[in-house]
Amino acid sequence: MRRPSRLPTTFASPEPAGRTAARWALGVVEGLTPEQEAELADWLAADPSHVRLFEEYRRAWDRFTPLAAAVAITAAEPDAGQFAPRSRLNRVRWLAGPALAAAALIAFGLWWQSPAVPPAARTAPIVLSPIEQRTLLDGSAVELNRGAEIAVAFTPAVRQVELVRGEATFTVAKNPERPFVVAAGSVVVRAVGTAFNVRRSADAVEVLVTEGVVSIEPAVGMPAATGPVRLGAGQQIVMPGTAPVAPPSVATLSPHEIDQRLAWQSRLLEFDDTPLTEIITAFNRHNPITLVVDEPALAALRMTATFRSDNVDGFVRLLEANYGISASARADGGLVLSRR
């Protein structure tokens, strides 16, 4: 059972930012619920200084790994065969976990105020909202790009989904009696059993079909420059975010162009005795954070590993823990990998 949360109840917490960062760092170690992960992302996005504070406290926790192990040993329950009514000593042991965790939290503050670790030695923060995969009630699958949001409203007659913002790929379960409808701004996409990608921005809606056929039409109340437009596999259309002023043009993409367009989707990347430079190239195709390696000897380092394409943080942590490689931030938001 999850212990009562000691995390801030809102990212606009009135307590000092340093203390809030320390609580979030400890919360990450203990495990966050999906709601807390979203709240942490909001708090980090609220102020650039929050990212720096959180990363420093997160690194501080790594320095207390032996203490975390001591907590686990001290807080362990007695063997069933030796169980006896809990004495005062047993009560002390039972409380040791929370007490030591609190001591570690205090130690975070002492360590952070110390100038012993120079800024250059700290790892640059990697904060990305996740790529989500969901299965809807009808069995249809949705993959949401980072920051995307949908609202689902199924009825007996129609399966309605609104793309509130961002980008999503829909793989629709076939049901001719119940059309699958995606509303995105000025556009409505209708399908029965097909796969397509929709991207909604402030000024346009883009639809790309990868399987089957869909129908594109204006949303209710929007004037139409033409009738419904049918798109087949490999075809793409870009509609203005407001009322269309001219019939839209349909483009046919090559398989390579489709792969590039959908490179954001999470995939399993497998590397077998592969140079680091090739691995970085694969990660950079799928992520907004660009990894760079400037040292030729390091670029030639060969690795065998398997990662999700969107797990940049896990990949960098692997390099830090097992290969003596550190990551430092660039002005453009990228990360430079180098030997420690």
N, C-alpha and C positions, 0 to 999 in steps of 0.2 A: 504494500500500500504506500502511495506517495505521501511523504511527510508534509505537514502544513507549509505552504509557501511562505518564504521570508522575502519574496521579491517585491519590488515596488508595484503598487496597484495601478499606476499609470505612468507613461513615459514622461509626462510633465510633472515629475515628482518634485515636491517643495524641498526635499532634503538636498544637501550638496551633491553636485554631479559626481564627485569622486566616490562618495559613499554609494550612490546609485550604481555606478560602474562596478564597484566591488561586489555588490549584491548580485548583479547580473552575471559576473564572472563565476561566482560560486554557484549560481543557479544553473549555468551551463554544465558545470561539473556534475551536479546532482541530477540533471535532466530537466528539460523544459517541455511543457505541453505545447501543442500546435498554437494555442492562443497566446501563450507566453512568448513563443518564437516570433509571432507577428508583432507583439508589443515591443519586444527587444528591437526588431527591425525599425519600428516607428521611432523609438528613442534614439537609436543610432543616427537615423536620418534627420532628426530634429536639429542637430548641431554638430559640425565637424569635430569639435573638441570631444564629443562623446565617444567617437570612434577611437581616438587616441587614448582616452582614459580606459575604455573597456579593454583595448588590446594590451595595455600595460598591466592591468590587473589579471588578465587571462594568462599572460606570460608569468606573472608572479605565482599563480597557482601551480604552474609546472615545477617551480622551485620547491614546492611543498609536497611533492609526490611521496617521499618517505613518511611525512606526517599523515597523509591520507591512508597509507598502508597501516600505520599504527592505529588509526581510528577503526579500520575494519577488524583488526585483531582484538583490540580492547573491547569493542562493542559486541563481539560474537557471543551468542547465547551458550550456556553450558550444555554438555552432552545430555541426551535424554535420560541416560542411566544414572547420571549424577545430579539430576534436577532436585532441588530442594526449595522450600518457600524462600522467596526473595528476601535476603537480609539487607542490612544497610550497605554492606560492601557490594552486593549485587546491584542495588539501586545506583550506586556510584558508577559501576561499570556500564549500566544501561544508559546512563546520561553522558558517558564519555564521548560518544560520537558527536552529538550536537555541541558539546562544550569545546572539543578540539576544533570542530569546524568553525565555531565562533572565534577561537583563538587564531586560527589561520586567517580569518577575515580581518582581524585586527592587525595581524602581521602584514597583510597586504598593504595597509596604510603606512606602516613603518617602512616597508621596503620601497614603496612608490616614492616616498619623500626622500629616500636616500639617492645620492648621485653616483652610486657605485657602478651602475650599469649605464654606459654611454648610450645616447640615442641611436647611434649607428648600429649597435649590436642588437637592437630590437627588430623583430620581424614585422614587416608592414602588414596592416590588417587586411583581411579578405572578407568582405561582407557582401554577400549576394543573396537576393531573395531566391527561393527554390523554384525549380521547374516541377510542376505538379502533374501527376497522372491520376485521373478520377474515372470511376465506372459509374454511369448513371443507372437509374432504376430499371430502364429498359434493356440494359446490357451494352449500350453505346459507350464508347471510350472517348475521353477528352484529355488532351495534353495541353497544359497551360504554360506559356512562356513566362519568364520572370516578370512579376508585377501584374499579370493578367487577372481579370476577375469576370466571373460569369454569374448569372442568376437563372435558375431552372424553375420552370412552371409547367409541369406536365398535366394534361387533362385527358379524359378518355378519347377525345377526338384528335388531339395534336400534341406533339412533343415540342414544347417551346423552350428555347434557351436564348437569353440575351447576353451578348458579349459587351459587358459594361466598359471595359477598357483592355488594351493590350492585344495579345495574339494567342490563338488557340487552334489546335488541330482536332477535328472531329472524325471519328470512325463510327459510322452509324449502323446500328443493328437494323436489319431489314424488317419492315412491317408496312406493307402497302396500304393498310387500313388506317395507319397513324403516321402522317407525314412528320418529318423532323425539320423544324424551322429554327434558324438562327437569325436573330435580329441584331444588327450592328449599325447604330446611327441611322443613316438614310436608306439602308439596304436591308432586304430580307432574303435569306438563302433558304431554298426549300429542297429537301432531299428525301429519299426513301431508304436506300441502303447504299452508302457510298463513303468516300473519305475525302475531306477537303480541309483547307487551312484558311482562316480568316484573320486578318490583321486590321485593327481599327486604330487610327491615329486622329489627331485633332482636325485634319483637313481631308482625309481620304479613308476609304475602306477597300481593302484588297482581298480578293478571293482567288485561291488556287486549288484546282481539283486534281487529286492524285488517283482517284478510282471512281468509276461510275459517272453519273451525270447529275448536275444540280441546275436549278432554275434561280436566276437572280431577278429581283423585282424591287421597285421602290417601297419603302415603308409606308404604312398608312398615313395619309395626310400629305405625302410628298408628291409634287407634280412629276410626271414621267416624261422623259424625252423620247422614249420608245417603249415597246411592249416588253414582256419578260425576255431575258436573255438566257439561253441554255449554254452551259459549259460542260465539256467532256474532259476526260482524263488528260492531263498535261496542259490544260488551258488556264489562263489567268486573266482576270479583269480588275481594273482599278476604277472605283467609283468615287466621285467627290463626296465629302462628308456632309454637304448641304444638298439642295436641290440640283440635280444634273441639268446642265445647259445644252448638252449635245449627246447623241447616242454614244455610249462607251465603246471602245475598241477592245477586241479580244486578242490576246497574244498566245501563241503556242510556244511553250518552253521545251528545251532539250532536257534529257535526263540529268545531265551535268548541271544545268541551270536550276532544275528543281532541287537537286541535292544541295546546291549552294543556298538556295532560298530557304530551305528547311534545316539548315545546319544547326540551328539553335536546339533542335529536339535532342533529348537525352538518349545517348547510345552507350553501349558497353564497348570500351576501347581496350583491346588486348594487345600487349606488347611482348614480344619474345626476342630477347637479346637485341633490342632496338636502341640506336643512338639517342641520347637525350634530346638532341636538336629535332629529330623526327617526332618524338613524343610531344614536345612543346608545340610543334606545328599543328599536330592533331588537336591538342587542347585549345589552341588559339582559334581554330575554326569554329568552335562551339561555345565560346565564352567571351563576355565583354571585357574581361581583364586579360591583358596581353602579357604573356611571359616572354622574357628575353634572356639569352645567355650569350655573353660577350667573350668568354674564355674558350679558345679552340679545344683545349684539352678536356674541359668540362663538357663542351658540346658533344664530344665523341664518346662520353661515358655511356656504356651500354647497360640497359636495364630490362628486367622481365617483370611485368606487373599488369594487373587488370583493374580498370577504374571506370566509373560512370563518367561520361564526357562532361557533365556539369559539376563534377566534384573537384574543383580547383583547390579548395582548401585542403582536402584530404591528400591530394597529390603533393602539395607543397609541404605538408606535415611529414609525409613519407621521406621527402628529400632531406628535411631537417633532421629527422630522427635516425636515419640509416645511412645517409651518404655525406654528412657533414656539409650540407649546402644551406645557405641562408638566402632569404628573399628581402630585397630592399625596394622601397617605393620610388617610382619616377614621378616627375612633375605631371605627366600626362595620365597618371593613374595606373600605369603598367607596373610590373614587378621584374626586377633584374635578379637573376639567380647567379650566385657566386660562391666560391669556396670560403669557408670561415677562416 
